[in-house]
Amino acid sequence: MINKIIVLALAIRLISLNQSLWLDEAVQVWASKLPLTSYFNSFLATDFNPPLYYLFLHQWIKFAGSSEIAVRLPSVVFGVLSVFVFYKIINLIKLSDNSKKLSVLLLATSPLHVYYSQEARPYILASLGFLISIYSLLRLKRQENDQNFALLIFGLIISFFTHYMTILALPFFLYYLLKLYKINRNKKYIYLFGLLSVVFILYFPILNKQLKISYIFFERYPVWNKVIGGFGVKEIGLFFIKFISGRVGFDNKIIYTIANGISCLLFWGLFGLGLKKHKGEAKYMNFLFTGIFILALLLSLKVHVFSYFRLFFLLPIFYLGVGLGFQALSKSWQKYVAPGLILINLIFLSLYLFFPSNQRENWKNALVFIHNEKPNQVLIMSQVSKAYEYYNSNKLNYYLIANPDYFSDSALKNNKKIALFSYGLPIFDPQDKIREQLAKSNYKLIKGDSFNQVGVEIWEK
């Protein structure tokens, strides 16, 4: 059974793998090409992420190159491995065979899991490390050997040094380890606590510097706070919706509301049933999920970090909860519910894989549009320029605007035709000073287009 699901998971994650890189992926690739000294001395402090994924991608690009498919292939592998480790976890928990198959199949076909299994970003690697940590914890309860301790350390390092939000799991991991220590008094648990403490003490200066720079950035660009997530009804609602439907949207809001309403009622209803009905290790998994969710909400009262994609590593545990709820149903109900769950996954997954409008920002086609227009100059905010630079193979003349306050007529050099990327302007030019300067310099907007949120405008004099 698992072999077929693994093959299916791999096949799905290879579809549409060559779609355009979006901005964050392009920044990731650019930063991963930097010499390690430049990365640690300059870039790391300005990026609110630990360094492990960058270090990995730095070496991977040297070997495989930086094409769209090349930089995403590791995430495909991490995604498939996540499905396999999840299967190993649920084999250690008391579940019926049908519930096990359903849980693994739901993760393999999850629209959100497939999305991040196709992205050159750290989220899927952090999720894999999180799952390895859980698996090793459950294994330690059965056998306290060096292999399981080493596997736990390996999983913790991968998750904690790939994505900060996984650190919210630490109190719940320590709680579980403390229970194991009370049973056998194994000194290796004490050594593990000490190792984790030393590592975080040594890394704290970097984290502290990242936090200080991020606060300065948020103060300078207050609109960015609304983009990155926070404590609000919208962010909480998106968490429940996106865990099921992924990054898929509908132009028709009525259809969007009905489709997501039915899906949420079924999936989260089963999750709630699983939360209520089970004990032991299954109950601990649900405790882990809800505990991290609550901690993330509380943290967002101080730091704007609550967002579904930052809690993506909880997705497998969500499907475990769905499987637990499914097991609590009568067999007559199970015959109808299982196909319904899988069908919902496949519908949302197909909308993502086969409809480009539901895929990533299309900088690739935006550059094709600009090349066809043959402008004398391209204007783009420096904060969002890396995706443009990745695809600017023809080396069109472009001007980076770091601060709209200092953008003047002299930068335009009396060029007749200007292409302006409107992408990022609401955040980095909320007072619309760039367009205002273009109008003052006698330029007129003649056309514009959008490529999955990548807006481009053509101005002529």
C-alpha positions, 0 to 999 in steps of 0.5 A, a space after each residue: 500500500 505505502 509503495 503505491 502511495 509514495 509513487 503517487 505522491 512523487 508523480 503528483 509533485 512533479 507536475 507543473 514543477 517548472 512554473 515561474 519562481 515567485 519573489 521569495 523563491 528568487 530571493 532564496 536562490 539569489 541568497 543561496 548563490 552568495 559566498 558563505 562569508 557574505 551570507 553570514 556577514 550581511 544577508 542572514 541578519 536581514 532575513 528572519 530565517 535560520 541558515 540551514 536551508 540556505 546552506 543546503 541550497 548553496 551546495 545543491 546549486 553548485 551541483 544541480 544549477 539554479 533552474 526552476 526544476 533544479 532548485 525545487 527538486 529537493 523540496 519534492 524529495 523532502 515532501 515525499 519523504 515526509 509522506 513516508 515518515 508520516 506513514 511510519 508515525 501512524 504505524 506506531 499509533 493505534 489506528 485501523 488499517 483503513 484509517 491509516 491508508 486514508 490519513 497517508 493518502 490525504 497527506 500525499 494528495 494534500 493541495 497545501 502539502 503538494 504546493 510546498 513540496 514544489 517550492 524552493 523555500 524552507 517550509 517542507 524541510 522544516 516539516 520533515 525535520 518535525 516529523 522525524 522528531 515526532 517519530 524518534 520520540 515515539 520510538 524512544 518510548 519503545 526502545 531507548 537506544 543510541 539510534 533513536 536518540 541520534 535520530 531525535 537530535 537530527 530531527 530537532 536540528 533540521 526543524 529548529 534550524 530551518 524554520 523558527 516556528 517549529 521551536 514552538 514544539 519544544 515545550 511539548 517535546 520536553 514534556 514528552 521527554 520528561 515523562 520518559 525520563 521519569 520512567 527509566 531515569 536515563 541520563 541521556 535525556 539530561 545530556 539532550 536537554 543540555 545540548 539543546 540549551 547550549 546550541 540555542 545560547 550560541 545561536 541567540 545573538 543571531 536571532 536577537 539581531 534578526 529580531 531587531 532588524 525586523 522591528 525596524 523594517 516593520 516600523 518603516 513599512 507598516 503595511 507589511 505587517 498586514 501581509 506577513 500575518 498576525 492575530 486576527 479573524 482573517 488569519 485564523 480563518 485562513 488557517 482552517 481554510 488553507 489547510 484543506 484547499 491550499 493556495 487555490 482561490 475562486 473569482 466567484 466569492 459565493 462558490 469559494 465560500 460554499 466549497 470551503 465551508 463544506 470542506 471545513 465542516 467535513 475535515 475539521 469536524 472529523 479532526 474535532 471528533 478525533 481530538 475528543 475520542 482518543 487517548 495515549 499517543 494519539 491524544 498527545 499528537 492532538 495536544 501537540 497540534 492545539 498547543 502549538 496553534 495556541 502558542 502561535 496565536 499568543 506570540 502574534 500578540 507581540 510579533 506578527 508571525 501567525 499565518 497558515 504557511 508558517 504553521 504548515 509543519 502541523 499539516 500531517 498532524 492535522 491529517 492524523 486527527 482526521 484519521 482518528 475522527 474517521 475511525 470513530 465513525 460507523 463503517 456505514 458512514 466510512 464508506 461515504 466519508 472516505 471517498 468524499 475526503 479524497 475527492 475534495 483533495 483531488 478537486 482542489 489539487 487539480 485546480 492548483 496543478 492544472 490551472 496557472 491562475 492558481 499557481 505562483 506569481 508569474 514573473 516569467 510571463 511578466 518579463 516576456 510581456 516587457 520584452 515584447 513592449 521593448 521599453 527604454 527603461 524598466 522601473 522596479 522597487 529594489 526590495 522586490 527586484 530579485 525575481 525580475 533579475 532572475 528572469 532578465 536574460 536579455 538584460 533590459 535596462 532597469 532602474 532600482 528604486 530604493 526609496 520613492 522619496 528620492 525618485 526624481 526626473 533625473 532617474 528617467 533620463 528622458 526615456 520615451 517608454 517606461 515599464 513600471 512594476 506595480 508589484 510591491 508599490 502598495 507596501 513600499 510606496 503607499 503614497 504613490 510617489 513613483 506614479 506621481 513623479 511619472 505624471 509630473 515628467 509628462 508620462 502617460 499610462 497607456 496599458 497594463 497587465 497582471 501576471 498572477 499578481 505581478 503587475 506591469 504598467 507601460 508609460 510613454 512620453 
